[in-house]
Amino acid sequence: MPSESVHRRQAEHNKQFLDWLDLDVTKYLDWTVTAIFYTALHLVEWLLATKGLHSDSHANRHQAMSRVSELKRIYPDYRELENQSRRSRYEGAEFTREFVKSKLMPKLERIESLVRASV
C-alpha cells in the first residue's frame, strides 16, 4: 500500500493540476470533476495511512472512513464528490462552471482543511 507521503504527494499533484486547469476558462469540466474527486481520495487516504489504515477499493475506503472520527464529518462531502465524478465518467454528465466552483470546490476545500489539520 502507498505510504502517507505518497498519498500526500499525489493529493498535492492533483491539486496543482486543478489549479492549472483554471476553472474560469477550462472546457474540460468533466475532467475537473474527476480530478477534484481523486484529489479528495488521496487526501482521505493520506489521513487513513497516518492511522495505519489502507483501502484497496472504494467500498473499503467507505468502511474505513466510518471508523475514523475526523473523516465522519466530511463523509457527505466525499460521497458527493465521488458521485459527481462517477456521473462524469460513466454517464457523460455535463457541469457548469458555477456548479463546480460553488458546490464541488468548497467540498474539496473542507476535506483538505480537515485532513491537513488532522495529520
Residue pairs with C-beta under 8 A, 6 or more apart in sequence:
1 49
1 54
1 56
2 10
2 45
2 49
2 54
3 49
4 46
4 49
4 50
4 119
7 42
7 43
7 45
7 46
7 49
8 42
8 46
8 119
10 42
11 39
11 42
11 43
11 46
11 112
11 115
14 35
14 38
14 39
14 42
15 39
15 112
17 35
18 32
18 35
18 36
18 39
21 28
21 31
21 32
21 35
23 32
23 97
23 100
23 101
23 105
24 97
26 32
29 94
29 95
29 96
29 97
29 100
30 88
30 89
30 92
30 93
30 94
30 95
31 88
32 95
32 100
33 81
33 84
33 85
33 87
33 88
33 95
33 100
33 104
34 85
34 88
34 89
36 81
36 84
36 85
36 100
36 104
36 105
36 107
36 108
37 81
37 82
37 84
37 85
38 85
39 108
39 112
40 77
40 78
40 81
40 82
40 107
40 108
40 111
40 112
41 61
41 82
43 111
43 112
43 115
44 61
44 65
44 71
44 78
44 111
44 115
45 54
45 55
45 61
46 115
46 119
47 68
47 70
47 71
47 115
47 118
47 119
48 54
48 55
48 61
48 64
48 65
48 68
48 71
50 118
50 119
51 68
53 64
53 67
53 68
54 64
55 61
55 63
55 64
58 82
64 71
65 71
65 72
65 75
65 78
66 72
66 75
70 114
70 115
70 118
71 78
71 114
73 114
74 110
74 111
74 114
77 107
77 108
77 110
77 111
78 107
78 111
80 104
80 107
81 104
81 107
81 108
81 111
84 93
84 95
84 104
87 93
88 95
